[in-house]
Amino acid sequence: MRVLVTGGAGFIGSHLSESLLRAGHSLSIIDNLDEVYSLDEKQANLGAVCSLGGVRVSKIDIRTFEPLLDEFRAFKPEAVIHLAAMAGVRGSIGQAILYERTNVAGTLHVLEACRLSGVERMVFASSSSVYGASQRIPFREDDRELHPLSPYAATKLAAELLCETYAHLYDFGVVCLRLFSVFGPRQRPDLAIRLFTERIERGEPIQVFGNGESARDYTYVDDAIQAMCAALELNARFEIINVGSSRPLSLMTVIRTIEEVTQKRIGIIHIPPNPADPEVTRACIAKAQALLHYQPAVAFEDGVARFYGWLKGQRTFQ
């Protein structure tokens, strides 16, 4: 299959791209290679992908429509997996316009390029953050009482609505995957597990919002990729599907696990809770199990150990 991946130089996108190439797909990667975090890391991610061969890479920002459409028409993808986004709940506070232009308008550009170039199906990487302060736990896809708590969450929900509209109006299928706290090698520097681990390596304390009892449903990156590849094969007009472990862990449990893996102690500074953060996230994964034959396979402790092995291999800590 000819597959176009947006955001293919990033954390999840580079793992996904490698998996698609190993499965024999032809691949086009679109990425704007911004410097939200180290460009060297993104280039290293691309280097690992390109070493497998059979991939074309284009530096394109999804906020600009014409270059995006040109690549769609040149490559003629049968399917698109759309990951490119401004990511992060806390980063979106104070940058709502940037997040809207990338995550909402950018997604509209991708959908319109799909329409104009005859794409058959699209997988959209949404986020568990759309549930926000929802009281129905575990979070279920049919819950219409969603309460986003940040501009990032709101933009992901708006993008889902655009996906549903295009799936209704035009002849291609869209699957929105609500990803729950994905972690693993190549993780972005601003995400908790990497942030905490890098600080412990430097002997620095970490900041913990509230009492550390807030809980997240962590998903190892290989499990998320399994779901994405399965969604690519799903014959559906429009679906929203949770991708998580359904085993939420408290922040203090995460910290203790990192301490066990690194064999080091972490100094903790407690700060007031962030109003953009939900108290708990937990995915109901029954739909993913039924439609995608999804089954998370990597235990949290093993995932942290694999992540730490990758981090120790980076030049920062050599």
Helices and strands as residue ranges (DSSP letters): E 2-6, H 11-22, E 26-31, H 39-50, E 55-59, H 65-75, E 79-82, H 89-92, H 96-99, I 100-105, H 106-117, E 121-127, G 128-131, H 151-169, E 173-179, E 182-183, H 192-201, E 206-209, E 215-216, E 219-220, H 221-232, E 238-243, E 249-250, H 251-262, E 268-271, H 286-292, H 300-312, G 315-317
